[in-house]
Amino acid sequence: MVDEARIAWLMTLPPEERQPRTKSFDKRQREELRTHWRLWARPSQLPPAGDWRVWLVMAGRGFGKTRAGAEWVRGLAEADPEARIALVGHSLAEARAVMVEGESGIMATTPARCRPQFEPSLRRLSWRNGAQAMLYSATEPDSLRGSQHSAAWCDEIGKWDLAAGRATQAWDNLLLGLRLGESPRVVATTTPRAVPLVMRLVEEANDGGVVITRGRTEENHFNLPRRFIRDVRRAFGRSQLARQELDGELLVDREGALWTRALLERCRETAGDAPVRVVVGVDPPASARGDGCGIVVCGLGGDGVARVLADASLGKVSPERWVRTVADTAAAWNADRVIAEANQGGDMVASVLRAADVRLPVKLVHASVGKSARAEPIAAFYEAGRVRHRGDFAALEDQLCGMLVGGGFAGPGRSPDRADAAVWALTELLLKRRAEPRIRTGI
């Protein structure tokens, strides 16, 4: 064990000097020091003062949200033998892998001498003093019905299952069971996502029942590899994805947008039937020095549902580069057609594409109405469940959420090149019927 005098000495040092000074300790002492939360916690990782019922830690990736939640649970359990704590994750597998057994989870952050017993088959953690914690899955809201707790830690509520309102049902069932002890409380940790449950808590913060802690990835730079921070900033810059995932900003839907983030989340899937038809939508740049080139792959399934399969869009590149990317993308996905907007450059688009690959099937489409007018029927297909996203397409989805009813584009960027390419491809799949081959009789 590390004596209290040495811990007190470390506490007198600035946070950035504490880790280097532990090198003088032996391996066992260093491992134990990792579990002394007051040595390493930043003020933003500690519970706020006041009479709150929900503490929402909404911050960027790598901020230390999981450690904050695990340490809060540990503190409650060690202080109160009567504690009955709910640990709610997106799924039981994630609750176990992240909240309990993860590198920043309860087991890893607790000293071995007072570590709780984990019984996976019972989904239960038991401390020696009698405190207990039970694991739950947010995808099974009814599992929280009837259970009673004195506290709860809910992890990554922004990614809880939105289908059939499961996320809010799980949250409501949890709250109805928080009726043990004098002051039941919930800690919710999440990366910001504008889904109904998160937006509800943000609104409740105005009434005083919810306290929100926000934070950026860089705040935890002492515990993150320098290369990680440098590389992700270089890759994402100040994009909306970076603002959400790194800076911890909650990106709220624009008023009058054709797409909302909640709608796109409902349309997301990870697997499904192979498409029976695949097209590549292309929104070419107006000039060699113009905007980026939108290149989006969409497929139509046998169930009549169209799916966005890939986004191969490029920034400002030469015609040779984007043309080759279109050809390579079409070949990789075995596309039966490339749909390219012809207004900017006319037939030159088709000739350039065909020059890149003579086997490339190209169909030119002409924009007779504005981008938003073209997009409106496609947005309606999303609402009707006729379009799915096979995975995450952050840059494309940011642009879709910037398309406004009645015309206009609110960003990001100057032009919705990715969104326009997707609209062209989905229009071809859902609104254009392919001519069926016929046998002509008579001459």
N, C-alpha and C positions, 0 to 999 in steps of 0.2 A: 504493500500500500504506500501511497504518497502521503506524507504527513501534511497536516493542515498549514503548518508554517510555510512550507515551500509553495503550496497553492496560494496562500495569501501573498507571498512575495511575487509570484507570477502575475497576480491580479493588479499589482502596482505598476506593471509595465504597460506601455501602449500595446494595443492588440497586435500590431504588425511585428512586435518584438518577442511575443510569447512563444510562438512556434520555434524559432531558431534557438531559444534558450533551453528548450526541452531536449536538445541533443546531448546534454550532459547527463540525462537520466538513462537508466538501463531500459532495455526493450520492454520489460513487463511494466515498468512505471510509465513509459510513454503510452503504452496501450491503455492503461488505466486513466491517464490524463485525458485521453480522448473522450471519456465518458463524463468528465466534469464540465457540464454545460455552461456554467457561469464563466468559465475561462474563455470560451470560444463564441458564445452567443453575441450577436449584434443587438442593439436595442430594438430593431425592427423585427427580430425573431422572438422576442419575449412578449407574453400576454400583455395587452394594454390595461391601464388602470381603469377603474370605473365599474359601474353595474351594467355590464353587457350580457346579452344572451348568446349572440353569435359573433365570433371573431373570424372574419373572412380575410385570409392571407392570399392576395391576388397579385402575383409577381411573375417575373420572367423565369425562364428555365435556368436551373443552376443557382437560384437565389438562396436556397436552403429551406424551402417550404416543408419538405418531408421531415427534415431534422427538427424543425420547429414544432410540427405536429407530434412527432414521436416523443420529444422531450416533455411536451405538455401532458401527454398521456402518462408518461412515466412519473412525472411529478405528482399527478393526481392519485395514481395507484399507490405510490409509496407513502403518501400522506394520509390516505383514507382507506382503512380496511373494508369499509362498506361500499367502496366505489364499484359501480357496474357500468362499464364503458362500452359503447358501440364503435366498432371500427368498420366504416363503410367505404368500399372501393368500387370502381367500375365493375369489377367482377371479383369472385372469390379468389381466383388465381392472382389477380393484381393486388388484392388486399394482402394476401400472404407474401407475395414476392417483393412488394414495395414497403408496405406499412409495418410488416412484422419482421421479415427476414432480409430486407434490403440493406445496403451499405449504410443508409441513414435511418433505418427502421428501428423499431423498439428493441429487438434483441441485440443488435450491434451497438446501440448507444447506451446500453445498460451494463454496468460492471458485472463480471461473471459471477461474483459472490452473491449478487441479489437479482440475478436474471430470472424472469418469470418462466414457468413451465408452459411450453406450447404443445397443445394437443390438436394436431391438424384434423383428425377425424371428427372432433367435437367442435372445431372452429373456435377454440377457447385458449386464452392466455390466463394463467393463474399465478398471482404473486404469493409469496410465503405468508404475508400478513392477512390474506383472505380476499384482497381485491381481485376483480376479474374483468376481462375484456372479451367480447364476442365479435367474430368477423361476419360481415354481411355483404351481399352483392346488390348494387343499385339496380341491376337488371331483374331482380326478383323483389319488387316492392312489398309483396305480401309477406316475405320473410321477416319484415320489420313490424308487421301488424301484431299488436298484442304484447310485444316485448317491452320491458321497462328498463330504463337506464338513468343514470345520474349525470352522464356526460357522453359526448360523442366526438369522434374525429372522422371527418369525411374528406377523402382525398380525391383530387382532380374532378371536382363536381362539374367542371366545364365539358368533360368528355363522357359524362353519364349518358346512358341510352335515352334518346329522345323519342323513340318509337312509342306510340300510344301513350305518351305522357309519362313514361316510366320514371324519368328523372325526378319530376315534381311529386309523383306519387310516393317514391321512396323517401324523399325529403319530408313530405307531410306525415307519412307514417312514423318516421323517426321522431319528429317533433311531438306527435301525440303520445309517444312512449317516454318522453323525457319528464318523468314525474317522480323520480327518486331524489332524495336529498333536499337541502334547503335552496340550492341555487344551481339548477341544471344548466349546463352550457354546451355549446357546440363550437368546434374549430373546423373550418372548411378551408382547405388548401387547394389552389388551382392556378393554372395559367389562364389569363383572361380570354374568355370566349363569349361572344354576345348571344348566348343561348338563354332560353326563358328563365331557368333557375337562377343563373348568375345575375341577369337583369333584375329579377325580382328582389334579390338580396341587396343589390345596389340601390334600388328604390326604397327598400326598408331601412337603409342606412340613414336616410333623411329623417326618419322618425325616431332615431336614437337607439333602436334595438340591435342594430348591427354595427360593428366597428370594423372598418376596412384598413388593412395594411397593404400598401403598394410598394413595389421595389423592382430594381433592375438586376440583370444577371451580373453586371460588373461589381455590384456591392459585395459579392462573395468572391472577389478575385483572389483572396488569400488561399482559397481552397480549390481553385480551378486552374487547370493548366493555362499558361499564358498563350500558348499556341491556339487553344480552343477559342478563347475570346477573340484573338486576332483574326482567326480564320472565319469565324461566323460573322464578324463585323464586316470583313472584306467581302464575303459572299452576299450578305443581305443588306448591308448599308443602312439606310433609313427607310427601307421599304415598309409597307404595312405589316408584312410578316415579321420583320425585325421589331417593329414597334410593339407588336403583340407578344411575340415569343421571347424577346430579349429585354425590352424596356417595360414590359408588364402593362401596357396600355390596353384599355378595354375599347375596342373599335366598335362603335355603335352604328347601327344602320342609318343610312341617309334618308331623310324624309322624301317620299315620292319615288324611291328606288324600285325598279322592276323586280329585283332579287333582294332577298334578305339573307343574312348569314344563317338564321334559324332554318329557313327554307332549304338552303344548300346542305346544311347538316342532316336534314331529314332525307335528302336525296342521296346520301353517301352510302356506298356499299364496298365490301372488300373482295367479294367473289360473286360469281354468277355464271350463267351459261355463256358459251362461246358465241360471238356475234355471227349472224348469217350474212351480214353485209357490212363493209367498212369503207368509210370515206375520209378523206383528209381535207379539212377546210383551210383555206389560205387567204389571208388579208395582206396583200403585198404592200411594201412601202411605196409611197408616191414617187420617190426618187432615190438615187443612190445614197443621198445624205438625209433621207427623210426619217420617219419613225421606224420602229421595229417591224418585224414581219410576224404576223400571227399564223401559227401552224398548229392546228388542233385535230386530233384523231378521234372520230366518233364511230360507234357501231350500232347496228340495229339487231336486237335479239329476236328469236323466234316467238317471244312473248309480246312482241310489239313495243317493247321498251327500248328507247335509245340510250346509249351510255357514252359518256366522255371517257376515253381510254387513255389518252396521253396528250401532253402539251409540249410540243417541241419548238415553241416560238423562240425567236432570236431578237437581240437588240439591233442596234444600227450596224449592219454588215453589208458587204458588197453583194450585188445581184448574184454573182457566181456562188457565194456562200449560201444564201437562203434558198436558191434554186436547188443546189445539191442536197441541202437538208430536206427539202420537200421530197425530192426523189428518193432519198435514203429512207425517210420516214414511211413513204408509201410502200416501198419494197419490204421494209421490216414488218409492217402490219398487213401485208398482202391486200392492200386497198384496191377496190375495184374502180375507184374514181377519185380524182382530185378536183375539188370545187374551189375555183379561184375568182376573186372579184376582179372584173376587167375594166372598171371605170378609169382607174389610174393606169394608163398605158395601153388599154385596149388589147388588141390581138397580140401585142408584144409579149404579154404575160404567157399566153399559150405557146408562142413560138420559143420563148426562152425555156419554158418548162420542158417542152418536147425535145429541145436541143440537148437538154441534160440527160434525157433517157427517152429514146424513141418509143419505148413500150409503155410510157406513162400515160394513162387515160386522163384527159383534162376536159373539164366542162367549165366554160366561162359563164359567170353570172353578172348581171348588170344591176347596180343599185339604183332603182327608180324612186325609192323613198328613203327617208333618213334612217340612221342606224337604230334609233329607239323604236321606230315604227316596225322595222324588220324584226326587232327583238321581242316585241310584245307577244305575238302568238307563241314564241318559243318559251317565254316565261310562263305562259298559261299552261303549256305542257308540263313544266316543272311542277306547278301547283297541282296538276292532275295526276302526278306520279308517273308520267310517261318518260321522264328523263332521270337518269342516275349518274352519279360520279363514281367511277371505279378507282377510288383512292382520293388523295388530297391534291388539289391544284390551287395553291394559295394565290399565285399571281393572277391566274385566270379568274378566280372567284372574287378577288378584289375588284377587278374591272367589271364583272357582272353586277356587283353591288354598287357600282358607280353609274350604271345606266338608269336614266330617269324617265318616268312616265311623261309622255308629251314631248320628248326630245331633250337633248342635252346629255353631257357626260361630266360627272363630278370628280373624275380621277379614280385611281392614281394615273399620272402621266397625261400626255396631251391627247392621245388617241387610244380607243379601246381595241387595239389590234387583235389581242387574244380573244376577247369577247366576240368580236365581229367574225373571226374565223370559226369559232364554235357555233355561232348563229347560222352561218352559211352551211356548215356541215349538218347541223340538226334540221335545218329547213329542208335540205335534200333528202334526209332520211324520213322525216315525219310529214312533210307537206307536198313533196313531189313524188307522184307515182311513176314508177318505171314502166315504160311501154312494154306490154307483153308481146312476144313474137306471135305473128298470125300467118296463116296460109291464105294467100290470095287465090280466089277462084275466078276464072274467066280473064279475058284480056280485052 
